[in-house]
Amino acid sequence: MKPGYRIPDTPCGCVEPGTAPARTVPITRMTVRSFIAIPEPGARVAAGQPVTIKGIAFDGGYGISEVQLSTDGGATWRRAQLGADLGRYSFREWSAVWTPPAPDTYRVMVRAFNGIGESQGTQPLWNPAGYLRNVIEHVDVRAT
């Protein structure tokens, strides 16, 4: 723990990009995160045909209460279906079905909320090791 698994000693655990923290402390918390596992970035999908989107979410122990998906670059959001809750610190699977309306490139985005209302932001918190990252994740897919 002395050389690694450390974050800046600031309330957000972050510093300005490209700078070094004056002091660090061992990491003792996790932020809310969600990821898209399927489809992969750059995947080709069929326009007008249902596509199953899947991923995982986790947090620092309050539990994932909701996952939202956007298929229009964040203009609108809808709830994904949550898988089983396997415990406070476990990954929680989620899924959603989406039908791309026309041939185009779509930005699919995901954000999770935990039991105390924390979520992912639009801008990442930066620190030299990348810990506590909780920005809204996305993949771009091409409907043909």
N, C-alpha and C positions, 0 to 999 in steps of 0.2 A: 504493500500500500504506500510505501514511501515514494517510489518513483512513478508509479502508475495508478490508475483508477482514482484520479484526483480531478477536482473541478476548481475553478476560481472561487475564492472566498468572497462571493458577492451574493445578494439575495436571489438573483436569477441563475447563478452558476455560470455566468457568461461574461465576456469582455468584447470590446470592439474587434471586428475581424482584423486579423493580422497583428494583433498586439499580444503581449504576454501578460498574464496576471501577476500582480505584486505578491499575492499569497494564494496558496491552494489548500484545500482540505479534502480528505477522503470522500468519495461519493457515497452517499447514504440514502439516496432517493431515486425514483424513476419518474419520468414524466409520462403523460398519456401519449400513446403511439398507435397508429394503425398503418397497415401495409396492404397493398394490392398484390396478391400472388398470381392470380389468373385474371385476365390475360397478361402476357408479358409486354413490356414496352415495345412498341413498334409492331405488335401483332396485327395480322389482317383478319378481319371478321366480315361476315356477310351482311350487307345492308338489308333491312327488312326481316332479318331472322333473329330470334332470341339468342342472347349471349349471357352465359352465367359468369358473373364476376365474383371472385372469392378472395378472402384475405384473413388476416388476423389482427387483433387489437390487444393491448395490455396497458396497465398503469402501475402505480406504486402501491397498490393494495386496497383501494376503495372499490374496485370492481368496475367493469365496463357496463354502462347502463344503456348506451345507444351508439350505433355507428350510422353515419350518414354518407350518402354517395351522391356525387354530382357528375353528370355526363355532358354538361355544357360549360365546362371550365369554371364552375363555381357560381354561376348565375342563379341556379336553383339547386336545392338539396332534397333528398328523400331518404327515408329510413331503410336500412338494410335489415335482413333477418339475422338475428343472433343465434349462434350455436349454444351448446350447453355451457353453463357456468361451472368450471371445474375448480374454482377456488380463487382466493384473493390475488395471488400473484401469477396465475396461469394465463396463457394465451387464450383468447376467446375468438373462435372462428366466427366469421360473418359471410353472408352471401346476398346477392341481389341478381335479378334477371333484368336485362335491358335489351331493347330492340333498337339498333341504330336506324333512324328514319330514312336516311339517304346515304349514298356514297359520299364520304368526306373523311377528314381527320378529326377525331374527337379527343378531348382531354378529359379523362376519367379521374376524378379526385375522391379521396376518402378522408373522413375525420371521425374521431371517436370522442365520446364523452364518458367521464367516469362518474361514480356515485356522488361526488360532491360538486359536479358541474364543470370540472376542468376539461379543457379540450385542446386541440391543436391550433396553432396560430398560422397566419399567412406568411410570417417572416420567421426564419430559424433563429434560435439563440445560438451564439457562436462561442466556442471555447476550443483551445488547441487540440484536445483529444476527441471532440465531437460528442461527448456525453451530454445527456439531457435534450438531445435534438427532439423536437416534437412539432415540426412544421407539417402542414397538410401535405400528404403525399399524392403523387399523380403518375399516371401512365398515359401516353398518347397511343391511340389505336387507329388503324385505317379501315374504314368500312368500304367494301368494294361491291 
